[in-house]
Amino acid sequence: MFTAVEKEARHTAIRQIIEPNDLKALLLIGDTNVGYGFYGDLRYFTNIRTIFYRHVVVVFPDAEPVLFVGSEISRQAAARSSFVRDCRSSENIISSVIELLKERGISAGRIGVNFEMLPTAWYIYLKGELSHIEWVETHERFMEIRSQRSQEEADSYRTGATLGDGGFESALKVIQSGVTEYEIAAEIEHYARSRGAEEHFTLLASGKFAFGDGNTIPLVYAPSQRRVENGDSIMMEITPRYEGYWTQLVRTVNVGQTNTDLEKIQKVCCEATKKGLEQFKPGKTVKDVVLAMEPYVSSCGFVLKPPLGHICGVDLVEGRVALHNEMVLTPGTAVIIHPTIFTPDGRTSFFWGETYLVTSDGYERLHRTGDELITL
């Protein structure tokens, strides 16, 4: 999916972790979850999907890396597409890792790991078998490398955004009174998967939306068998993954009749995003974007609360759009901005948003879907 140039750039960057820290090796562990920033280290280095259990790649300073997977099926898949040539199947991955390290004469010194991903049982085993090794946390430095996006990565984001737009348009064709949430999700995901999405993370909610006690629409969650009724609103979080990279489109539509309460809060949400985008440029921080949104939301009589969005990449959440995030925006960084607006009593909330890419002189909105609140 990515070129040899991209591979070499990534592997060269990883050596910037190994050499200055005098690491004898670096262990990168992958798992199957859609998660925070921790799962993507292995995907970034190897360019393979973890579809079952865990994978581990052992990276050396002066030798080819070795990838261990849990089955022959995974080994064959890795051999076809991985940036790592030496792919091995193991029924006991951590034992195989230890055996490899001993074969290479690594019994003392420093080895880099991500302690969020390293299982406790594995750590105890490693400490027992390699008692003179110092285990060093390296994930934060790895994230710094992952945040330096290339043009090839940016192109993956762009394609992924078009899949999200198409999924939304497909949903509009089937949403009506009587359709189930599962059927809506099926249309969204069919569009993306049939056009190259490797997986899809879809959240939905349906119900009546009103300020105060009349609000029954839940927060978005996994779709269910609930059937849409006339007067409902359908909230959709549409999140395809293309060539390893996530994008997200968050939209709501009305069914059968307009909704003045929803229109009011939706306009505040969209305008808040515009205020944030005034600070969304190289050199500014994620915190600056949030600080630009808050005063506007307050002036409208509403409250801005998390979740406000997230930085996305080979993990869906590589960092939060939040006041505590002082990460400096750089060209190539992709951010899903979806401010959540609450009524002052906290009973009613709404969010709406899409993915943006930082460019050299500002930003690029990756989705073509507009901000119109549609009534079907």
N, C-alpha and C positions, 0 to 999 in steps of 0.2 A: 504493500500500500504506500509506503514511503520509500524514497530513493536511497541509494548507497551514500549519497552526500549527507542526507539527514541522519543516517545511522552513524556515520563517522563523527559528525558534529556532536551527537549525544554521547558517544563513547569517549570522545576527547574531553568533553565537559566533566564526565564522571571521574576521569583521572585527576581532575582538579580537586576532588575530594580525597582521593587515595594518596597521592604523592605528598602534599603539604602536611598531612596528618600521619605520615609514616605508617600507613595501614598495610598489613600483610595481605588482607583480603577485605571484601565488602559483601555482606549478605543482603540481598534484596528479596523480600517475601511478598508474594501476591496472593490474594484471596478472591472469592467470587462476589463479594458484596458490592452494592452500590453505596459507596460510603464517603467519608470525609477524605482529607487529602492523603491519607496513609496508604491506600490500596494501590495507588498508581505508580509507585516507584518502579516496581518490576515491569509494568506495562510500558512505561516510558523507555526503559533500557532495552527491553527485549522485543517490543512491538507484537506481543502475543496476548490473546485473551486467556484469562483463567476461567475455564468453564466448569471445573470440578475440583473441589478441595483446594489445596495450596500448591503453589509453585515456588521454587527457590532458585535464584541464580547466584552463583559465587563468582565474584569479579576479582581478578588478580591484577597487580600493578604491571607485571611484565609477561603475562601469559594469557591465552584465550580464556574467556569466561566459560563456565559450565552451568547448564540449566538442568534442574531436576524437576520432573513432573510425576504425577501419581499414577499414570496409566499409559499403556501403549498407544491408546487413542490420542491422548494429549501429546505424547512424544511425536507421533507422526504429524499432527497438526503444527506443532512447534517447528519441526524440521522443514515444513513447507514455507513458513512465513516469518520465522524469528530472525532477529538481528544477531542471534547467538547460534553458531554452527554446531557446537557440541551439546546435543540435547539427549538426556538420558531419562529412562523410566525407572522409578524406584517405589517399592511398596513401603519403605520406611525412609522417608526423605531425609530426616535429620540424621539418621545413622549414616546415610550415604554422604551427606555433607561432611560429617566428622571424618569419615574414611578418606575422602578426597583431600581434606586439609592435612591429614597425617601423611598421605602419600606425597604431598607437595612439601613436606618438611616444616609445616607451620604448626609449631607447638608452643610458641611464645610470641610476644609482641601484641600488637593492637589489631582488632578486627572491627569494622564498622557494621552497625545494625540499626534497625528501626525498632525500638523497644515497644512501640504501640502494636506492631505486627508480630513480634516474637512471642510465641506462646510460652507461658511460664514453665510448662513441662519440658519444652525444648531447651529453655535457658538453663534449667537445673541439669539437664543431660549434658549440655555443652560445657558447663562449669565443671562437671565431674570428669569428663573425658579430656578436656583441654584446660587444666587448672591454672596454667601459666599465661593464658590469654587474657588481655584486657579488652573488655567489650565496650565499644565507644558509640554513643548516639550520633548518627549522621543525617537523620531525616531532614532537619531544618535546613542544612546546607543543600541537600538534594532538592528541596522545594525551591530554593533560590535558582537552581539550574533549570528546573521545570518551568519556572515563570518567565524565562527568556524564550518567548515563542518565535518560531520560524515562519517563513512564508508558507511552507507546506502545511504547518499546523493551522495557520489562518485560513487556508483554502478548505481544510476539513471543517472548520467552524462554519464557513459560508455555506457549504453543501448541507451540513446538518440543519442550519436554520431554514433552508428551503424545504427540507423534509418536515419540519415543524409547521411551517406555513401550510403546506399541502395537507397535513393531517388535520389541521383546523378546518380547512375548506371541506375536507371529506366529512368531518363531523357535522358541519352545517347541513349537509345533504340528507342526513338521517335523523337529526334531532327533531322530534315532534312528540306530542302527547302519546304515551303508551310505549315508547321505546325504553329499553333498559340501559342502565349505565354501562353494563358489559358490552352492549351492542355499539354504543358510542365509542368506547375504548377500542373495540375491534376495528372500527373504521379508521380511527386515528393511527393505530399501529400497523394496520395493513398497508396504508399508504407509504409509511416510512420503511417498513421491512421489505416491501416489494421493490424498493428503490435503493436498497443498499444499507439501511440501518442495521447494525449488528445486534442491537437490543433497544428496548424502549422502556422508559419509566413514566407511567401514566397515573396521575391522580385525578379524581373527579369528586364532585359533590353536587347534589341536586336538591331543590326544595324551595320554599317561599322565602324571599328576602324582604325584610322590613326592619326599620329601626325599632329598638325596644323589645318588648316581650313577644311581638309578633314574628321575630326572626327565628326561623326553624332550620335554615340551611346550615349544614355542618361545615367544619373545615374540610378541605379536600383530603381525601384518603384513597385507599385502593377502591376501585369501582365495585359495585354490588349488583344484585338482581333488582334493585329498586326501579320501578317504572316512573318515567317522567309524567308529570301532570300539567294540565293547562294552568298557566300563571306561575310556573316554576322558573327559577333561574338555574343555569348549568355552569358551574365553575370548572375549568379544565386547566390542568398543568401538563403541558405537552412537551415531552423531553426525550427526543431521539439521541442515540449515540452513533456517530458516523466515524469510522476509522479510529475508534477509541476516544473520540472527543464529543463531549456533551454540549448541547445547546438547549434552551428552554423558552417556550412561549406560554404565557399565562393569560387566559381569556375567559370571559363570562358572556353568555347570551341569555336572553329572555325567551320564554316559550309562550306564544299566544297573546301576550299583552305586555305593554311597556311597564316600567317600574320606576317611578319618580325617585324613590329613596335610593335605589341602586344608581340611577343616573347622577344624582348629586355626589355620592361618595366616589363614583368612578371618575368623575371629572377632577376631583381633588387628587386622586391617585395619579392620574396622567399628568396633571400640572406639577405635582411634586417631583415626578421623574424628570420633567423638563428643567426644573430648578436644579436638581442634582446634576444633570448633564452639563450645566454651565461650568461645573468644576471637574468634569470628566475629561481629563486631558493629561498628557505626559507632564510629570513633575508634581502634579497634585496627588493627594492621598485618598484612599477609600473613605477615611474619616471626613475629609473635606466635602465629599459627595453627600454624606449623611447630614452634615451641618447645614448644607444648602437646602435640604428638603424640610428640615424640622420647622423653621420659622413659618414657612408657607402653610404647612399643615395646621399648625397651631392657630394661625390667623383665620383659618376657615372654621375653627371650632371643633377640630378633630384631634386625635392623638396618633402620633407615629410610633409604632412599636415593631420589634423584630417579629418575623423574619423580613428583612428588607432586600434580600438577594444574596448572591454568592458568586465568587470567582469560580469559573469552571474550566476544566481541562480534561485530563485522563481520569480524574475523579470529578464527580458532580459538584462536590463542595471542596474547593481547595483553599477556601478562606471565606469569611462572612463579610457582607456589606454591613458594617457596624461601627459604632463610635470608637470602639477600642482598636480598630484595625487601621494602623498608620502605614500600611504598605503603600509605597510610591507607585503610581500608575506608570507603566512603560508601554511603548508600542508593542502590539501583539497580545496584550492581556485581554482576555474575554471575561465579561462580567454580566451575569443575569441580574438586572435591577427590577425588583418587584416590591415596591414599598407596601407595607400593610397598614391600612388606615383603620383606626378604631374610633367608635363614638366615645364621648367622655365617660359614659357609664360602663364602658368595657364590654357591653353585651353584644355588640355588632361589629364585625370587621370585614374587610374586603381587601383583596390585592389583585394586581394587574401588572404585567410587565413582559420583558423580552430581553434578548441578549445583545450586548454591545461590545465592539472591539475597539481598543485604544489604537489610534493611528499616530503617525509622526506629528500631526498638527491638530489633533482633536479626537474624534471618534467616528465609527461607522456603525450604523444601526443594521444588524444582520438580517432582520426580518422585514418582509415587505407588508405583512399584515398591518392594517391601520388601527387607529384607536377608537373607531366607531363602536358603540355599544349596540349590538344587533338584536332586534326582536324578530323571531322567526314565526 
